[in-house]
């Protein structure tokens, strides 16, 4: 993908991984990140600066139809005769297009030891969903404090051993567009979702610990902010979010902290025709209450990134943690800070989204 002067040998400019030899760093035998003259670079195993330009979803299977068949694979076999021949043709085609990286959601087994690539796993998949909490497009919020999350993260990380053993593997993603803030992906703030947990549930204990620490064990200060009459922070375990509607319509709830909220439009899963402002309850809340929400969101995010990074380190401390791609409408300062403390690389997906999908984005206050 680089225009070379006539007579210049490309091998004189680039190493076998595509690193630019004029930008030198210490060689460690693995891809890593480093800073030079104020700019961050990927660094190839040979110690040269690398600009990753790749395509995700390089797969011989493609998207399966409703019958489970793969028309794309059929076309590959008809045209190339074998998957192996398709791999060779794909590498040549991508190289001609200036691509030097095989992106995530690809069949990485075809490219190990041949060309730079990234891998990934959903390290949060073992965290149990919070029962009863209203669900967004990605389902209900999950309890990242439950031991099942840590166990699941270790098991998912085990799938990434091929990357840890291959110098051509740049690093790994640990998730994708997790809905940290309210949006069409996440129906309510994590602070409110964790109130649905049963007494003694790990996440509910974490919520109590967070509030007790935040208010320096002063329950009167807490009561003043939330208009409650708790005698101690232990009463947080007794919070019971209920559906007061006798018709049991989905999305109508009454909670002790935060009052009542009606998410009928969201609960129905139709995010293209949301009327009004389903997030107005939190947008209009007091600054003190929303600061509690923001702070707890950061605490949950820190739990996720710390546990996920530890799971990767158990496989290989040298394997780059590429974090999980953020969706621009759901990434907030406290989440970025938690991620930056544990990840090597941060990336954000910024799509041209319709207004209905960005209603309640962090820029609007929640």
Buried (B, 14 or more C-beta within 10 A) or exposed (E): EEEEEEEEEEEEBBBBBBBBBEBBBEBBEBBBBBEEEEEEBBBBBBBBBBBBBBEBEBBBEBEEEEEEEBEBBEEBBEEBEEBEEBBEEBBEEBEEEEBBBBBBBBBBEBBBEEBBBBBBBBBBEBBBEBEBBBBBBBBBBBBBBBEBBBEBBBBBBEBBEEBBEBBBBBBBBBBBBBBBBBBBBBBBBBBBBBBBBEEEBBBBBBBBBBBBEBBEEEBEEBBEBBEBEBEEBEBBBEBEBEBEBEEEEBBBBBBBBBBEBBBBBBBEEEBEEBEEEBBEBBEEBEEEBBEBBBBBBBBBBBBBBBBBBBBBBEBBEBBBBBBBBBBBBBBBEBBBEBBEEBBBBBEEEEEEBEEBBBBBBBEBBB
